[in-house]
Amino acid sequence: MAGDSHADLLEAVDLQRRSTGEQVADALREAIFDGRLAPGAHLREAALAEAFNVSRNTVRGAIQALDRDGLVTHRAHRGAFVTELEHDGIEDVYATRRLVELSALEEVPTADALLPLEDALSASRAAIDGGDYAAIRDADLEFHRAVAALRGSPRLSGLFAEMEAETRLSILLVGNVHPDPERLYSEHREIVDLLRAGDVEKARELLDRHLSDSEAVLLEALARRQADAA
């Protein structure tokens, strides 16, 4: 029987959930997000292959995965570098995020649909109270990921996921620390309260302003960094 042969085949295959290349990519991604690999850092294949005790082909595949996330930029005849977001790049990331997140707030969500936002708020409150800045950052992104998911569109959520890596990269401009975590929490709380009350229009307005404020903070940080480097 065809079904039996398929079952036999699946039993015979030793499936490996995560390849070595994926593990290397994850390690590099984490090093970028926590600032150990700073924007502009040169990703040298030979050095990374030695550090991870893997082949250069494995490292090359991992770097290609980061390239697809927008975390790596290739420079002609020089190799791969951790992406340095410029003014236009930050504006483009936030323009895309507005497109995704605001379009997710077109209808009043159900109480169940708001549960992931409440979970993100709880995680944010705990992180702020504990002074865990990495967790504050993660809870912030978790909240906005949940907003994008309110539309119930896998493609919309996928588009947010594409922007998430570059958003994390841009947060490095402010030292991975949100300048005002309490305000962050308060605005997220208000957005959820407005949605629970059925006032989608005001929730959209607040979310739009919230994203614009975040963009402005990052652009100001970039301008300061560029001025210091001049």
Stockholm file with secondary structure:
# STOCKHOLM 1.0

chainA/1-230         MAGDSHADLLEAVDLQRRSTGEQVADALREAIFDGRLAPGAHLREAALAEAFNVSRNTVRGAIQALDRDGLVTHRAHRGAFVTELEHDGIEDVYATRRLVELSALEEVPTADALLPLEDALSASRAAIDGGDYAAIRDADLEFHRAVAALRGSPRLSGLFAEMEAETRLSILLVGNVHPDPERLYSEHREIVDLLRAGDVEKARELLDRHLSDSEAVLLEALARRQADAA
#=GR chainA/1-230 SS CHHHHHHHHHHHSCCCSSCHHHHHHHHHHHHHHTTSSCTTCEECHHHHHHHHTSCHHHHHHHHHHHHHTTCEEEETTTEEEECCCCHHHHHHHHHHHHHHHHHTCSSCCCTTTTHHHHHHHHHHHHHHHHTCHHHHHHHHHHHHHHHHHTTCCHHHHHHHHHHHHHHHHHHGGGTTCCSCHHHHHHHHHHHHHHHHTTCHHHHHHHHHHHHHHHHHHHHHHHHHHHHHHC
#=GC SS_cons         CHHHHHHHHHHHSCCCSSCHHHHHHHHHHHHHHTTSSCTTCEECHHHHHHHHTSCHHHHHHHHHHHHHTTCEEEETTTEEEECCCCHHHHHHHHHHHHHHHHHTCSSCCCTTTTHHHHHHHHHHHHHHHHTCHHHHHHHHHHHHHHHHHTTCCHHHHHHHHHHHHHHHHHHGGGTTCCSCHHHHHHHHHHHHHHHHTTCHHHHHHHHHHHHHHHHHHHHHHHHHHHHHHC
//
